[in-house]
Amino acid sequence: METFIFILIVLVASILQTSTGFGFSILATPFLLFLFEPLEAIQLNLLLSLVISSVLILKIRQDIDLGILKRFVIGSTAALPVGILIFALLDMRQLKLGIGLFLLAVTILLLFNFRIALTKSKDLVVGGISGALTASIGMPGPPILVYFSGADTLKEKVRATTLAFYLFIYSTSLIIQVLFVGTAKSIWVAGGYGLPIVVVGLFLGQRLFNRINQTAFRFIMYAILLITGVYLLVENWPY
């Protein structure tokens, strides 16, 4: 049963990540925590996300907005120490609760056609917020998802630029974790078992991406934001 659950988690998360550029972490990590220790679940998530980004980036590199990507990288690199301080000083439950409420509020605004203009300064700020969230709670995607959704960015640019950024931020996070926290053989063994499932997810996700139009893509992003917000609220609500 555990093997079947593992296959299902990785397959669905891989399809979502391949077709949108988002979703692997928020979909896979909570369920992987039922099967693995926290360190194993987080590093396995990073490892498989890196595989997806690495494979896809060669195919979709022409869709990457290099200017936005560069500013995301600069902003996130500068903000990584801020995220570490947040992790050390703030109550993580309250932080995640606040982020969940923010995501739900922003998603409602987006559904009512609230829009954001892409600018160089906003690119840096969004990259910075993403870097800080990566270092503090291991979740870089929400600020980028809100930003691109609000700007109604073309699905090809969203997916390619996001996956290219993930290639940087996840590899950095994995290296930092391995150096300062350590790793375990079981993580890499599970990652090896997960690779064939990821390959199937890549194939199915690419087919899905080719079939969905811009409007459907936008509503999928809204759904990911809603699920992320609800998950953070439920997981961290003070009962």
C-alpha positions in Angstrom: 0.0 0.0 0.0 2.8 2.4 0.9 4.5 1.7 -2.5 1.2 2.5 -4.3 0.7 5.7 -2.4 4.3 6.8 -3.2 3.8 6.1 -6.9 0.5 8.0 -6.9 2.0 11.0 -5.1 5.0 11.3 -7.3 3.1 10.7 -10.5 0.3 13.3 -9.9 2.8 15.9 -8.5 5.1 15.4 -11.6 2.2 15.8 -14.0 1.2 19.1 -12.3 4.8 20.4 -12.1 5.4 19.6 -15.8 2.2 21.1 -17.1 2.3 24.3 -15.1 5.8 24.8 -13.6 4.3 24.7 -10.1 2.8 22.4 -7.6 5.2 19.6 -6.9 6.2 20.8 -3.4 2.7 21.7 -2.1 1.2 18.5 -3.5 3.9 16.0 -2.8 5.5 17.2 0.5 2.4 16.9 2.8 1.8 13.3 1.6 5.4 12.3 1.6 5.5 13.2 5.3 3.1 10.3 5.9 5.7 7.9 4.4 9.1 9.5 5.4 10.7 11.5 8.1 10.6 15.3 7.6 14.2 15.6 6.4 13.7 12.7 4.0 10.5 14.1 2.6 11.9 17.6 2.1 15.1 16.4 0.4 13.2 13.9 -1.7 10.9 16.7 -2.9 14.0 18.9 -3.7 15.7 16.0 -5.6 12.7 15.0 -7.7 11.8 18.7 -8.4 15.4 19.2 -9.7 15.1 16.2 -12.0 11.9 17.6 -13.5 13.4 21.1 -14.0 16.6 19.7 -15.4 14.9 17.5 -18.0 12.3 20.1 -19.1 14.7 23.1 -19.3 16.5 21.8 -22.4 13.1 21.5 -24.2 11.6 24.8 -23.2 14.7 27.0 -22.7 13.6 29.3 -25.6 10.5 30.3 -23.6 12.5 31.5 -20.6 12.4 35.3 -19.9 16.1 35.7 -19.1 15.7 39.2 -17.7 13.1 38.2 -15.2 15.0 35.0 -14.4 18.2 37.0 -13.7 16.3 39.4 -11.4 14.6 36.5 -9.6 18.0 35.0 -8.9 19.5 38.2 -7.7 16.6 39.0 -5.4 16.4 35.5 -4.0 20.1 35.3 -3.4 20.1 38.5 -1.5 17.1 37.4 0.6 18.2 33.9 1.6 19.9 35.2 4.8 16.7 37.0 5.6 14.8 33.7 5.3 17.3 32.0 7.6 16.8 34.8 10.2 13.0 34.4 9.9 13.3 30.7 10.4 15.5 31.3 13.5 13.5 34.1 15.1 9.8 33.8 14.2 7.2 31.3 15.1 6.9 29.1 12.0 3.3 28.2 12.6 2.2 31.8 12.8 4.2 32.7 9.7 2.7 29.9 7.7 -0.8 30.9 8.9 -0.2 34.5 7.8 1.0 33.3 4.4 -2.0 31.1 4.0 -4.4 33.9 4.7 -2.5 36.2 2.4 -2.7 33.6 -0.5 -6.4 33.2 -0.1 -7.0 36.9 -0.1 -4.9 37.5 -3.1 -6.5 34.6 -5.0 -9.9 36.1 -4.4 -8.6 39.4 -5.8 -7.2 37.6 -8.8 -10.6 35.9 -9.4 -12.1 39.4 -9.5 -9.6 40.5 -12.2 -7.1 42.2 -9.9 -3.9 42.7 -12.1 -0.2 43.4 -11.5 2.1 45.0 -14.0 5.5 43.3 -14.5 8.4 45.6 -13.7 12.1 45.2 -13.1 11.8 46.4 -9.5 8.9 44.0 -8.8 10.9 41.2 -10.3 13.6 41.8 -7.7 11.1 42.0 -4.8 9.2 38.9 -5.9 12.5 37.0 -6.2 13.5 38.3 -2.8 10.3 37.1 -1.2 10.6 33.7 -2.9 14.2 33.4 -1.6 13.2 34.3 1.9 10.3 31.8 1.9 12.6 29.1 0.5 15.0 29.5 3.4 12.3 29.8 6.0 9.6 27.4 5.0 10.9 25.7 1.9 8.2 27.1 -0.4 9.5 29.4 -3.2 6.5 29.1 -5.5 3.6 31.2 -4.1 5.0 34.7 -4.7 6.0 33.9 -8.2 2.6 32.3 -8.9 0.8 35.3 -7.5 3.0 37.6 -9.6 2.6 35.8 -12.9 -1.1 35.2 -12.3 -1.7 38.8 -11.6 0.1 39.8 -14.8 -1.7 37.2 -16.9 1.6 36.0 -18.3 1.7 33.6 -21.2 1.7 30.0 -20.0 4.9 29.2 -21.9 6.8 32.0 -20.2 5.4 31.1 -16.8 6.4 27.5 -17.0 9.8 28.0 -18.5 10.9 30.9 -16.3 9.6 29.3 -13.1 11.3 25.9 -13.8 14.6 27.7 -14.6 14.4 29.6 -11.3 13.6 26.4 -9.5 16.7 24.8 -11.0 18.7 27.5 -9.2 16.8 27.8 -5.9 16.2 24.1 -5.3 19.8 23.1 -6.1 21.0 25.8 -3.7 18.7 24.7 -1.0 19.6 21.0 -1.5 23.4 21.8 -1.3 22.8 23.9 1.9 20.8 21.2 3.5 23.3 18.4 2.7 26.2 20.5 4.0 24.6 21.8 7.2 22.0 19.2 8.0 23.2 16.1 6.3 21.4 13.5 4.2 20.5 9.8 4.3 21.0 6.9 1.9 17.2 6.2 2.0 16.5 9.6 0.4 18.7 8.8 -2.7 17.3 5.2 -2.9 13.7 6.5 -2.8 14.7 9.1 -5.4 16.0 6.4 -7.7 12.7 4.5 -7.3 10.9 7.7 -8.1 12.7 8.5 -11.3 10.7 6.1 -13.6 7.5 7.6 -12.2 8.8 11.1 -12.9 9.5 10.1 -16.5 5.9 9.0 -16.9 4.7 12.2 -15.2 6.9 14.3 -17.6 5.3 12.6 -20.6 1.7 13.0 -19.4 2.3 16.5 -18.1 3.7 17.7 -21.4 0.6 16.3 -23.2 -1.6 18.1 -20.7 0.3 21.4 -21.2 -0.2 21.1 -25.0 -4.0 20.6 -24.6 -4.8 23.4 -22.1 -5.4 27.0 -23.3 -4.3 30.2 -21.6 -7.6 30.6 -19.7 -7.6 27.0 -18.3 -3.9 27.5 -17.4 -4.8 30.6 -15.4 -7.5 28.8 -13.5 -5.2 25.9 -12.7 -2.8 28.4 -11.2 -5.6 29.9 -9.1 -6.5 26.4 -7.9 -2.9 25.8 -6.9 -2.9 29.1 -4.9 -6.2 28.1 -3.2 -5.0 24.7 -2.3 -1.7 26.1 -1.0 -3.5 28.7 1.1 -6.0 26.2 2.5 -3.3 23.7 3.3 -1.2 26.3 5.2 -4.3 27.3 7.2 -5.5 23.8 8.1 -1.9 22.6 8.9 -1.2 25.6 11.2 -4.5 26.7 12.6 -4.3 27.0 16.4 -6.9 24.4 17.5 
